[in-house]
Amino acid sequence: MGIGNDLAEARRAMGLTVGQLSERTRVREALIHAMEREDFSLCGGDFYTRGHLRNIAKVLGLDYEALIHRYDDQHGGVPAPVRAAAVFQADTPIKIRERRSPNWTMAMAVALMILAVFGVVKTMGGNSAPTADLFPAPASTGPTSKTSDPRRAASLTTGKRGELVVVRVKAERTSWLDVKDGGDRVLFSGNLKAGRTSTWKAKKKLKVTFGDGGAVLLQVNGKNLGAPGKAGEVLNRSYGLSEPRTP
């Protein structure tokens, strides 16, 4: 039982195709097929292989550190560290820019000009303070008229809040989630640990894939929906602005 076989079994257990796993990890399908066959030659070297293993393991909920350790044991161990002397040249001079002192002469000149202008305004205006003339207070608009449309009144107080879909998930036990907005932009993809609560917001639509429908409690737009499915059930759900309902 090799690393590739473990990746394939974990992917199938989550109900994912190679194409779906490729979209979530940004690893090409051809590489995933090869890695599941224990062929890591297409990855471009050990450094890139470790990066692909880390990305895939995170999405599949595997211990990526243990996985990479197994890979190193099977392929010659961890690469030797690079000495700092090989990267940085000690004889390269480091140029330090001199910090310029503040121009106190210019600052004093500006301060004197401000005092002179204030003195002229004070003299022309007598004993009265010039502030009210230079910066007049805004004119009163009078009492706000009441609107007869309750929906318009609500929009004035809530702004654009009503255009956001709000999904809140609490993990009863550790479970994998994938959350996207209406444009399929990934907002979250990974494990939500037991006892943790996360909230996501998006305009008009949120799409959620639950790795275990019975492991979490769901709240949509302020309404508690309970568990979205049964224990171990993989679900794809889409939530919009309308009143949420229990599936």
Steps between C-alpha positions, in 0.01 A plus 500: 500500500681813376447873519313509169256232613429698822428813294264312269309336787460833686375670182244228432387504864413870462309431180734712286607440144854573386367805315329637814815443706703678231272808519536523879876445516608668172697182423463374143288187448786321324725549805231370738446188285876439492546557875219255579697245291813569711656688207645831625729563204260750338509732804829658396711399800473426872437864596191526279383151596493598867296810414245295302474244781443777756219661293324170425528374858347818642192471277461126572542549877821295520804562721721664239810505727484124544438457126805710405712313756403171336588645159844613625569155648415335167693747281833559668410709804473874560727711271813646658458858627654779293773698674438869535849574362398342169208738463636830634839648408672637807715742301198677348489848652172604655402853421326685778313810407566791728193624679439859420435733788173694485511839327439721804549819299210415269282397794562830678420695183166320460414559867574872469282526188208335685540742792511797262180393322324443832608846618363667185166322535486591870567864425242525219233324701543699824438307819266250342638155431552438127421130516128540440561708184772280353327169576123561515286234663285296260144623457233312687293273277204498737325192641527182298179419317344162569464254216181304450686204347624267780736315262669830407530590870664163570746548214604839641596342832649171380680619186604208280500244777207319341704421191742276695454129556636403844586136578621398844633148570586347838697174501372240746797288394784571257364507146613604152328798330529681169337846477469706178318818403266537201799550268663172617772689688625275782444663840605197705611144432624272777415352839288691753614368838256377763355781712595773250244732340559687172287751309514585128326780310451558128272690263190310386634140534725269701578141394611252768626142471475305827734204543284368785141631507440382856816650653398868494215734595390754242354852519401690181397867502442480875281187483616181674472199266671239719713230337483521119513122455577160650826385656759425232281644220675721240270790400506787252277789605430849359358785712354827372322811625158333531372348823714186568327167542612170648582257210 
